[in-house]
Amino acid sequence: MARVVVDVMPKPEILDPQGKAVTGALARLGFAGMSVRQGKRFELEFDGEVTEERLAEVRRAAETLLANTVIETFDVRVEPTPESAGAVDEAQNSQAGNNQAENNKAENNKAENSKAENSKADGSEAQSAEEAELAARAG
C-alpha cells in the first residue's frame, strides 16, 4: 500500500488567526521565539505503486477540493510505505517488547517475594495467636 501526503498551508500573505493564537499560547507557556502557521494534512493511500499519473491525479484533487488555491498552497509528496517503515518499527518494537518483558519479570519476582514475606509474617502471627491461646488455657 502506498501513501501520498498533501500538506496544505495558508499563503504567506494571508493572515492566519489560528496560527497567531497558537503562537500566543506557546509564548504564554514559556515557548518563546516560535512562530506558528497552521495548515492541514491529507493522507491518501493507494493499492500498488505510486506512478506519475497517480501523482498528477492527486494534484488535481488538491487543486479541486483539498486546497483553496486562492489563499492556500499545497505540497504533494510520497511517504515511505508502511511496510518498509514497519521493518524498522518492528525491530524497535521487538526490543521494546523484550525490555518490557524483563521489567514485568522483575516486577513479578518482587511481587512473589513480597507474597512470601507476607505469608511468613501471617504464619508467625497465627502461631503466636495459637501460643497465646494455649498459654491462656494453661494459665
N, C-alpha and C positions, 0 to 999 in steps of 0.2 A: 504494500500500500504506500503510495506516495503522498506527500503533504506539501501544499503550496500555501504560503502565508502572504496575506495582503495587509500591509500596515498603512493606515490612513491617518494623516495629520493635518491640522489646520495650516493653511499657507502662512508664511512668516508675517505678512502684512495684516492678517486677520486677528482681531482680538480673541483671546482665549480665556474667558472668565473662569472656566473650571480649572485651567492650569494656574491662573493667578490665585484662586482660592487655595489650591494645594500648596503653592509656593508659600503663601502667607502662613498656612497651618504648619508647614515644616519649620519655618523660621521661628514661630512661637514655641515649637517643641525643641528648639535648640539646634536644628539642622540649617544653619545659616550658609549663605553663599551658593544656594541652589536655585535654579530657575526651571520651572516645570511647564511643559506644554502637553496637554492631554489629547490622546488620539484614540483610535480603535484598531483592533487586530482581528482579522478574519483568518481562520484556518480551513482550508479546503482539502479534503482527502480524496484521492483517486485510486482506482484499481489500475495496476500496471505502471508503466513508466510515464514520466512527465516529458512530453515532447514539446517542440517549439509551437506546434499547432495548439496544444493544450494550454500553454502559457499565453498565447495570443487570445484564446477564449477567456481565460481568467482576466486578462487586461480589459477585454471588452465588458465583462461582468462588473469589474471595478469601476470603469467609466460610466456604466449604465446605472448601476444600483448601489454598489458598496461605498462609493465616494461621491460627494457633491463637488465636482471638479471646478466649480466657480470659486469655492472657498477652501477646498481641501486638495492636498496632493496625496498620491499613493505610491507604494513601492511593492512590487511583486517579486517574491523570492521562493526558491525551493528549499525546504528544510530537509535535513538528513532523514532518511526513512526510520521509522521506529525500530525496525529490525536491526539496522546497523548500530543505531544508538543503544538498542536494547542489549547488545552483546557486552558493551562496556558496563551498562547499568546492571546487567545480570551478574557480572563478576564482582562489582561493588556490593550489590545486594547479598551475594553469597558470602562475602567476607563479613558484612554487617550481620548477617544471619548467624554465622559462626560465632562472632563476638557476643551476640545476644544469647545464643545457646550456652556459652561459657558463663555469662553473667547469671542466667537462670539457674544453671547447675550450682553455682556458688551460693545463690540465694536459697535454693532448696537445701543445700548442705547446712546452711546457717539455721534454717527452719527445723531441720531434723535434729541438729544439736540442741537447739532450744527446747524442742519437744522432749528429748531425752533428759535434759536437765530438769524440766518441769515434772516429768514422771518420777524422777528420783526424789525431787522435793515432795511431791504428793505422796509417794510411798513412805518417806520418813515421817511425814505428818500423820499418816494413817497409823504407822507403827507407834508413834508417840501417843496417839489417842488411845490405842489399844493398851499400851503400858499404863497410861493414866487410869483407864477403866479397871484394869486388873489391880492396880495399887489401891484404888478406891474400894474395891470389893474385899481385898485382903485386909485393908486397914479399918 
